[in-house]
């Protein structure tokens, strides 16, 4: 009996040991996306670099960098949280997981709107001078320009670590650094960038049909209409699409870790409908079916079935695609990812869909498309060579697939050869200013590698004071004027 118990215990321990790596290998269920990319915006993700409007709808996860130059501004969304970057900003997503949102502002100006209390508790921003943590939802700002750091709260409550200082709604704190960790307390500014940010936020009303934590949902109401259906519940119809349009037809494929082949749609609304939910034809029109309400839906790289051997690479004159063809999964069809994942992840990524238990995996040429609309949904790529291969991390050119009315098939036009992207070089004359009430400081050009280490608080070098305004230099030299040894009030 004892031997049997020992064998049972050993089996349980072995099962737990085998299950743990699978759970740890699950990709994050939460991702961000580039929701605005003006010319001069660069997204760096591993060895991939994409710039300008081509960066629209790229997924964001740990390790991504967003850079803006010239007069370019950019916006990223992580569920209900909005990140807006002014020109001359470099932002790193150190960690974007299901448990944490950790940002690093290397330089420039970042404005955040945090609408979810869970996000507020999980969010942190590092700057060269200090780390900002959030106590509640609100609208916040971080400036890291010319060796100077400032934090502001238009509404809400945040805390500056190391300084042990709270920033409340309407306040702005300019950090002076040094061993005494002095600072200037003033009022939050409403400049042109802050006004632009407020207008953007007002225009992005969340949809009431899906969770606000579904990344990309904020664009749906402006670009389509909702309709209640007897069979599927809420259905969303895109307002204007070209003749012969079908889901996953206007965009590109890219190989992005940890998911692998990922669909990047070109439509301004083209994120949520291609990474959550399912597609079908309702009354002769394509409709996106989000399924039942899920508070925190799980992201998928592309909810499609492949025509041809999954995981094979099809060579083209202008890039590569995952297989010879693909088509969107219909409601009640299960999504079976090709990346490594646990049964729990498989359940979560299909949550919201009443999946049939006998649904075959979403791959292979025999996979059936619901409602017999497969002939209208398949997008096929011209095949030059087909051989089993593991694609390397790289950008994939747009598919540009269109419908051929004569044959009822899909083919792809061949665009010009793409030019490999180059690493962006910052122009010397594109640096902004940072202000604190009547005080204005001209930023110094950041030294290479200065931000590479840990973002712990550190004193400024003596030379940094020469670029500061006279009021700040006098404050540093004269020391504090109040009974509080840290605080300096700005001259009125």
HELIX and SHEET records of a PDB file:
HELIX    1   1 UNK A    2  UNK A   24  1                                  23    
HELIX    2   2 UNK A   52  UNK A   55  5                                   4    
HELIX    3   3 UNK A  117  UNK A  122  1                                   6    
HELIX    4   4 UNK A  192  UNK A  203  1                                  12    
HELIX    5   5 UNK A  217  UNK A  219  5                                   3    
HELIX    6   6 UNK A  220  UNK A  223  1                                   4    
HELIX    7   7 UNK A  272  UNK A  275  1                                   4    
HELIX    8   8 UNK A  343  UNK A  349  1                                   7    
HELIX    9   9 UNK A  370  UNK A  372  5                                   3    
HELIX   10  10 UNK A  374  UNK A  377  1                                   4    
HELIX   11  11 UNK A  462  UNK A  467  5                                   6    
HELIX   12  12 UNK A  470  UNK A  478  1                                   9    
SHEET    1   A 9 UNK A  48  UNK A  51  0                                        
SHEET    2   A 9 UNK A  41  UNK A  45 -1                                        
SHEET    3   A 9 UNK A  64  UNK A  68 -1                                        
SHEET    4   A 9 UNK A  90  UNK A  96 -1                                        
SHEET    5   A 9 UNK A 101  UNK A 114 -1                                        
SHEET    6   A 9 UNK A  81  UNK A  85 -1                                        
SHEET    7   A 9 UNK A  74  UNK A  78 -1                                        
SHEET    8   A 9 UNK A  32  UNK A  37 -1                                        
SHEET    9   A 9 UNK A  59  UNK A  60 -1                                        
SHEET    1   B 9 UNK A  48  UNK A  51  0                                        
SHEET    2   B 9 UNK A  41  UNK A  45 -1                                        
SHEET    3   B 9 UNK A  64  UNK A  68 -1                                        
SHEET    4   B 9 UNK A  90  UNK A  96 -1                                        
SHEET    5   B 9 UNK A 101  UNK A 114 -1                                        
SHEET    6   B 9 UNK A 123  UNK A 126  1                                        
SHEET    7   B 9 UNK A 131  UNK A 134 -1                                        
SHEET    8   B 9 UNK A 157  UNK A 160 -1                                        
SHEET    9   B 9 UNK A 165  UNK A 168 -1                                        
SHEET    1   C10 UNK A  48  UNK A  51  0                                        
SHEET    2   C10 UNK A  41  UNK A  45 -1                                        
SHEET    3   C10 UNK A  64  UNK A  68 -1                                        
SHEET    4   C10 UNK A  90  UNK A  96 -1                                        
SHEET    5   C10 UNK A 101  UNK A 114 -1                                        
SHEET    6   C10 UNK A 138  UNK A 145 -1                                        
SHEET    7   C10 UNK A 148  UNK A 155 -1                                        
SHEET    8   C10 UNK A 171  UNK A 177 -1                                        
SHEET    9   C10 UNK A 182  UNK A 187 -1                                        
SHEET   10   C10 UNK A 487  UNK A 489  1                                        
SHEET    1   D 2 UNK A 224  UNK A 229  0                                        
SHEET    2   D 2 UNK A 233  UNK A 238 -1                                        
SHEET    1   E 2 UNK A 251  UNK A 256  0                                        
SHEET    2   E 2 UNK A 260  UNK A 265 -1                                        
SHEET    1   F 2 UNK A 278  UNK A 282  0                                        
SHEET    2   F 2 UNK A 285  UNK A 289 -1                                        
SHEET    1   G 3 UNK A 304  UNK A 307  0                                        
SHEET    2   G 3 UNK A 325  UNK A 328 -1                                        
SHEET    3   G 3 UNK A 379  UNK A 380 -1                                        
SHEET    1   H 3 UNK A 319  UNK A 321  0                                        
SHEET    2   H 3 UNK A 312  UNK A 316 -1                                        
SHEET    3   H 3 UNK A 386  UNK A 388 -1                                        
SHEET    1   I 2 UNK A 401  UNK A 404  0                                        
SHEET    2   I 2 UNK A 409  UNK A 412 -1                                        
SHEET    1   J 2 UNK A 433  UNK A 436  0                                        
SHEET    2   J 2 UNK A 439  UNK A 442 -1                                        
END                                                                             
